[in-house]
Amino acid sequence: MSENKDIKSMAVHGVAWTMAEKYSAQIVQFAIQVILARLLTPDEYGLIGVLAIFIAISTVFIDGGFSAALIQYKDRNDRDVSTVFYLNVGLATVIYIILFFCAPLIAGLYEAPILTSIVRVYCLTLIINSFASTSQTLLTINLDFKTTTKISLIAGVLSGFIGVALAYYGFGVWALVWQAISAAAITTLLTFLMVKWLPRSGFCKDSFKRLFSFSSRLFAANLISAVYDKIFGAIIGKMFSKASLGFYDRALSFNVLLNNNVTHVLGRVSYPLLSQIQDDNERLMNIYKRYIAISAFLTFPLMMLLCGIAKPMILGLLTAKWADSIILLQVLTFGFLWDGVIVSNLNLIKVKGRSDLVLRLEIIKKVIAFALCGGALIVFRSVLALCVAKAVYGFIALILNTIYTKRIINYGFLRQLSDYWPYLAASAGVLVISLGCSALIANNWIALGAAILLSGGFYLGVCHLFKLYAYQEILGLLRGKLGKNS
């Protein structure tokens, strides 16, 4: 019983405090992104946007699923960790060389000669980040999210200031390029200083073979997912205009910024923690259900609030030149709404060592996704139609994932829905209130403040009134922390 309580405590503490620390960093980074968006144009963001597909695919090849393999295996050793380090750095170097020589082809494809130089400089981030990748995996294994947050906060602030300064002095798209380079360099330097890990042995073929048996399927699944996530941005840049891609990229980035902070934290905390109890299905499901509830408690109201305040937020923060992003942002929120639950489901499958099922799921889901999204672009030739298709796919992905969680621990869609539907219902109220404030109040800043205060108060009030689990757990944790500090 005490061991179960310890795991539960680690789960709730890990999510709650990692979330709090993560958002403290993101507040600063969000402010920097707003300033950059006001200084730069949609076309300049579009130039960086076309690189997303190349960076995403390259990152998947560099990692190869080996980070997840290190976390999942309980009997990992120094040779395993060192082998992954050399793989990351070696693959990053090879891929950078390929991209360096392919840069003129990429520039020609998008009829933008400046892309040749941008690709050759921006893609240096791949090599720089590869040196810190393994150390960051060790932090995850040790559940040391406090150090990770410190690194991301410092790197985000310093690189953000560099980007803003360059944008202010007229460097245009190069402000975004050097912001990315400086973020990678600062992150890598801080990781070495704080983690103080260096490879203790050389590359080991046996370690590679052992890890590859698990990682190979995850690599294929991650590659499929990365192509889906980024390919449509590349298509928009080719079919329409750089400005259209800029609007889509801004709409997507707001959703990613808000949603991924929750899902990223949940994934990073839950995966190594649940891996510790992977052989005990009863305990695994008990803790996993709590993660589902916490994910729903945090994700649902945030995404519905984002949809509701899209208009005053975009017009107030980014100015009217970004107005075309509003409807795209609102539609995309309904696809991202389910990501917290989806990530939790995938982590459960990985925790059980079933990377084969993860790959099978990705193939099935992405066949459906490409059919929906590709069809929307071909038939309607509209970025908005693409966003609608992505939103529909988000719910389909949720349903498909739960088929396998039901098989593994008998925790399917209906049982999961029974655990998170109260948070979904309360979040519907958040959407209605925030949309109402945005529509009825003319001043963007007043509308924004009223929507956040009124809808936030409503949501917390409902959670308190009905004594919802996740609300009580996090409230109790906060009270305990404040009591210790007083």
Salt bridges, closest charged atoms under 4 A:
GLU3 OE2 - ARG283 NH2 3.74
ASP75 OD1 - ARG210 NH1 3.27
ASP78 OD2 - ARG200 NH1 3.43
ASP80 OD2 - ARG210 NH2 2.21
ASP249 OD2 - ARG250 NH2 3.83
ASP279 OD2 - LYS74 NZ 3.72
ASP356 OD2 - ARG354 NH2 2.86
GLU362 OE2 - LYS365 NZ 3.23
GLU362 OE1 - LYS366 NZ 2.80
GLU473 OE2 - LYS8 NZ 3.12
